[in-house]
Amino acid sequence: MNSLTAHAGQFLADVSYEQLPAEVLPTVRDAFTDTIGVIMAGIDQPISDILRKTIVEPAGRQESRACLSTHLVAAPDAALLGGAVAHCLDYGVQTMSGHPAGVLVPAILAEAEVMGSTGKEMLTAFVAGYEVWCELWRRNQNYHSAGWHPTAVLGPLASAAACSVLHRLSAQQATMALAIAASHAGGLFSNFGSMTKGYHSGMASRNGLVAARLAAAGMTGSVDALENVQGYLTAFSSGGAPDRESPPKLGKEWYLPKHKLQFKMHPTCFFEHRSFEGTVKMLEGRRIDPNDVESVEVEMGRGQVTCLVHERPQNMFQAQFSGQFAIAAAVILGKLGVAETADDVVLRPDMQAFYPKVKLKAVDEFDPRDPVFSPTESVTMKLRNGEVLKSGPIATVPGYASAPLTTDELWGKFVECTDKTHSKTQARELFDLLQKVDSLDSAQALPSCTSIFKD
């Protein structure tokens, strides 16, 4: 049997910026940019204050800027806070069943400030972490249905991989970092629709960083912690049959050019986006009174339906995982931004009255780009006068792998996300620097935000 764990450790010791496929560099720069934007958008959410007061502030150690503020905290806690805030609005990069950028970017920025890493090293660390994420993901893809949150299962190892690169760990040390991180993995799907889902991302970011530090200090783990019959892959298969045998692809072929990052234009689970966009387009140029709608059927992949569990959402977090909310937003609001997911909007009587009209129909079809999706979705709306409206097949939306955001579209999202934390001039400066992150001498070249964490 090939030792997957040791092979991954060797890959992390060997990887360099010069080896990276040139085609992936722009999208990784976009991932840094987008993640910092959504962190600023979520900076005033309750989870930010909760984590600061219970974990981050009491630690007292001053190493890294918390969310690029002027406030210094321990690097693991900067990763925890950044990762949790990055995911609290469910607005960040999504792919391979989870949210890798919200885990990787906070850990990389936090530890890069301690290590004095260059922009090239930060970008290399991101790609390395993502490649490890994909190597593990392809071996066991049934996380949601087994009760796991993939970001919390894959994230600690991806973060450990990235931080191993920043620490320039040897192959043996990097192998140990992955083994240690494997024992940190795990987060429950049942916590979707609550603050804890965002906390999963923060813990994954933090725990991977800690695993790399522990390995650097000499802590050991099993050299086959991932592929052992009683190891990581088996533990998270929940009775399935994970691939523990196939040869690792790390260092032999790159995942990122094929399994591309996907960027969100709406702060909800990505599984809501195609039906929302399709409904808006279907109703374009026509004003429908929601009272005139008799029923709506949304056809989508079974894996998507499994995640959209809140049929009658009562708050922002539940709305993030509600296909009913997405359709109600399309019909009643016509848009779906941060303001539209606020609790008072979710609870509006007209929204609440509309939710029961929407049914999700699961289909067993799988998109090769990301099998948790169906290849297409469709929306069928029946009006009380007997008219039937059909969206037709909805295959993609802006930000999807096959329809990447333009720089102008990314800037539009970024400036909206930073509206409360940065002036437009400050936002543009930060955006432009993040768009060339691999040219920076260090993470310290990114300007501090003086308007947050003043207390």
N, C-alpha and C positions, 0 to 999 in steps of 0.2 A: 504494500500500500504506500502511495506517496504521502509524505508528511505535509499536509496542507499548512499546518501551523508554521513549521520550519521553513517551508517554501515561501510563505508570505513574509516571514521575518527577513529572509534573504532579499526578497524583492524590495523591502523597505530600506534595507541597508544600501542597496545598489542604485536606487532610483535617483535621477537627476533632472534638472530643468531641461537640459539639452536633449534628453531622451523623449520628452513629452511631444505628442503629436501637435503640430502647429495649429491644426484646425480646432483644437479644443480650447486654446488660450482665450479667445474672446468670450466664450460662454462662461469660463471660470471667472474672468474679470466681472462679467455681469452678475455672477452668483455672489461675489463679495459685495458688489454695489447694492443688489436687491436686498441682501440680508441686513446690511446696515440700515437701509431704508425702513424695513419692516420692524427692526428693533426700535427705531425712533417712533414709529407709529404706535407701538405697544408699550412705550416707556411709562405711560401713566396708568396702565392697567393694574388692577389690585394685586396680581401675582408679583409684580415688581416690588411693591412696598412690603409685601409679606416676606419675600425671600431676603430682602435687605435687612429687615428688622430681626428675623429669626436665625439666619445663617451667616449672611455676608458680613454685616457690621460687627457682630460679636467676635469674629475671627481676629480682627485688628491688624493683620499683616498687610503691608502696603507694597504691592509688586506691579500691578497692572491697572490700567484705567477701566473702570466699570462702565461698559457700554460707551466707550470713547468719551466719558465725562472727565472732569478734572479730579474726580474722586478716585483715589487709589485703594485697591483691595487685593487680597491674595489672588493669584492667578487662577487657581481652581474655582474660586468663588466668582471671579469675573466671567469665567466660562459658564458656570451654573446660571448666573443671572442673565447673561447675554443669550444663552441657549433657550432659556425659558421664555424670555420676552420675545425672542425671535419667532417663537411658535405659538404664542398665546392668542394671536388673532387668526392663526391658520392661514397666513398670507404669504408664506415663504415658498421657496423652490420645492417642487415635488417631483419625485421620480423613483422608480424601483420600490414601489409600495411604501415610500416614506419621504422624509424631509431631510436629506443629507446636509444641505447648506446651513440650515439652522443649528445643526450640531457642530459642523466642521469650522465654520467661520469664527464663532465665538471662542472656541478652543484655540484655534490658530492665532488669532489676534492677541489673546491673553498670554499665551506662552511665548509668542514672538517678541513681546515687549520685554520679557524676562531674558530670553536667549539672545536678543539683539539680531534676530533673523532678518534677512533681506526680503524684499518683495518676491524675488524669484523663489526663495526658499518657502515662503508662505504659499505661493501658488502651487509649487511642487507638492507641498504637504497636502493641500486640498485634493489634488488629483490622486495622490497615493491613497488617501483615506477613502475617496470615492471608489477607487478600483477594488479595494478590500471589501467595501460595502457590496459591490456588484458580485464579486467572487462568492461571497457568502449567500447573497440573495438568490443566485441562480440554483443553489443547491437545496433550497427549501423555501417555497414561495407561498405556503398556506398559513401565514401567520395570523391574519385577521380572523379566519374561521376557527382557528385553534385558541382564540382568546388573547393573542399577543398584539402589542403595538409594535410594528416593525421598526419604527424609529428608535424605540427603546431597546430593541433586541440587537439591531445591526449598528446603531449609533455609537455605543461605547467602543466597539472594535475599530470603527472608522476613525473616531477621535484618537484612539491610542495609536493607530497607524500614522495619522497626520503628525501627532506630537513626537512619535519616534523619529520621524524624518527631521523635525526641527531640532531634536536633541542629538541627531546624527548617531543614533544607537547602532551598535554592531548587530549583525544578523541574529546572534544568540540573544542579545538584550531585547531586540524588537520582537523576537518570538515570545519571550517572556512577557513583554508588554501586552501582546495579544491574548496570551493565556490568562493573565491577570484580569484584563478587561472582560474576557468571556464570563468570568464569575461576577461581574458587575451588571451583566445584561438582564433585561426583563422589565416589562411594563404591561399593564393589563388594558386590553381593549375596552373593558367595561368602564374605564374612566374617561372614555371619549365623551365630549359634551360637558367637561368640567375643567377647572384650572389644572388639574393633575396631568392632562394630556400635554400641556405646554411644559410642565415640570419634568416630564419624561425627557424632553429634548435637552433641557438644562442639565439634568443628571447624566445623560449620555455624554454630553460635551465635557462636563467636569470629570466624570469617572475615567474617560479615556485619557485625559491629561494626567490624572493622578496615576493611572496604570503605567504610563510612560515614565513618570518620575520614579515610581517604585522600581521599575525594571532598571533604570539608570543607576539606582542606589544599590542594586544587587538582589532584589527580591526575585524569587524563582516561581515558576509555574510548570505545568506539564508541557513537554515539547509536542504533544499531540492533543492538546486540549480541545481543539476544534473538531477533529475527525475521529477521535476515540469513540468506540461504540457506546461509552458512557459519558461522552463529551457534549460540547456545545450544540452541534447540529442535531444530535439525537434528543437532547433535552428540550429543544424548542420545536421539535416535529410533532409533539403531542400525539403520538401513535402513528404518525405518517412514516414515509420512507425517504428520509433525506439522502441526497447524493453525497456519500462519504468517500467514494472510490475514484471518481474521475480525476484525471491529472489537472492540477491547477493551471490556470491561464495567465496568472500574474507574471508580468515581465516577458510574456510571449506574444500576447495580443492585448490591445487596449479596449476596455469596455466603453469608455466615455464617448467615443465617436459614434457608437451604435446605440447605446442607451443614454440618450441626451437628457440634459436638464430641462425641466419645464417650469415656466414662470407664471405666477398667478396674477390675474388682473382683478380678482375678487377675494375678499378675506373670508373664505369658507373652504371646506374640503373641496378638492379639485373635482370630486365626483358630482358636484352640483353645477359645475361651470358650463358643460356642454348643453344641458337641458335649459339652463337659464338663458344662455346666449341664443339657443335655437328658438325659444319661446319669444324673446324680444324681437328677433328677426321675423318670426312668423306673424307677429302683431304689428310690424313696422307700418306706419302710416295709418293705423287704425286704433281707435280708442275703444277698448272693451270695458263695459261696466262689469266689475267682478260679480255682481249679483246676477248677471245674465249667463254666467258660466255654470253649467250643470255638473261637469266632471272633467278631469284631466288624467290621462294615463301616460306615464313616462316609462318607456322601455329602455332598460340599461342592463349591464352585466351583473350577474349574481354577486360577485365580489363587491361591487359598488353598493348594491342594495343592502348587503350585510353591514356596511359602514354607516349608511344613512338611517340611523335607528330612531330618530326623534320625529314622530309623525305630528306631534302637537308641541313644538318647541316653546319653552317658557322663558328663555334667556338667550343671550348672545352665544354662549358655548353650545347650547343645544341646536341653535339655528345653524351653526357651522356644520352640523351633521344631520341636516333635514332636507330631503328632496322636496318636501312640501313647502318649506320656506323659500327655496329657490324659485319655484314656480309662482308662489304668491308675490314674491319680490318683482318678478318679471311682469306680472299682470298689473299689480297695484302701484308699485314704485317705479318701475321702468329702469332701475339701476341697482347696483349692488356693490356699494363701497363700505368703508368703515362705519359711516354714519347710519347706513341702512341696517346694520346688524346690531345696533344698540338695543338694549333690553326694552326700552319704551316703544321702539318700532316693532320688535318681535311680538309684543303684547297688545299691539293695537287691535281693537275689536274687528276691524275689517280684515286684518291679516289672520287673526284667530278663526274667524268665520270661514276663511277660504281654505285653510289647511285640510279639513276633512274631504274636500273635493278632489284631492290629488292622491293618486295611487301609483305606486312603483311596481312595474312588472319586470321580474328578473328573467334574463335569458342566459343560457349556457354557451356563450360565444366569447372567444378570447382574442384580444388584440396582441399580435406578436411584439408590438412596440413596448407594451407593458400589460401582461396577461391579467392583471387585476381589473382592467377595463374591458368592456366589449368593444369591437371595432367601431361601431357607431351607436348612437342613441336616437330616439325619436319621441316626439311629443304629439299626442292626439287630444284635442280639446273639443268637447261637445257643448254647444250653447243650448239654452232653453228653447230657442226657436227652431231647433232641429238641425241647425248648421253644424258641420264638423270641420274643424281646422286641423291641418296636419303639417308638421314641420318638415317631414321628409328626413332622410338619414343625416345625422349630425356627426361628422367624423372628427372635427377639430375646432379649436377656438384660439384666439390670439394668445401666444405664450406656450401653446402646445409644441411638442417636439417638431412637428411638421410645419409649424407656423410661428417661428421664433419672434420675440419682440424686437422691434427696431430700436435703435438707440433713443429716438425721440419718444417712443412709447415707454421705454424704461425710465427715461427722465421724467415723463409725465407722472408715472407712479411714484418715483422717488421724491419729487417736489411736493406731492400731496402727502406722502408719508412723513415728511420732515417739516410740515407746515407749522407745527406747534413747537418745534425744537430749534429750527434754523431759519434765518432770513433767507430769501431766495438767493442772495449773493453767496452766503455761507453754504447753502445746499449745493450750489453749482460748483463751488470750489471742492467740496468733499466728493461730489459725484465724479468730477473730472479726475481727481486723484485715484479714486477707486477703479475707474475705467483704465487706469494704467498701473494697477497695484504691483505688477511684477517689475516695474521700473523703479520702485521706491527703494531707498537705502535701508529703511526700517519701518516698522509699524508706527514709530513715533512721528513719522512724516505726516500721518493723518491728523488733522486738527482736532483738538478737544472741543466738546460741546459744553459751553458754560451755562446753559439754561436749565440743565437737569441735575437732580440730586443736590440741590442747594442746601438742603437741610443737613 
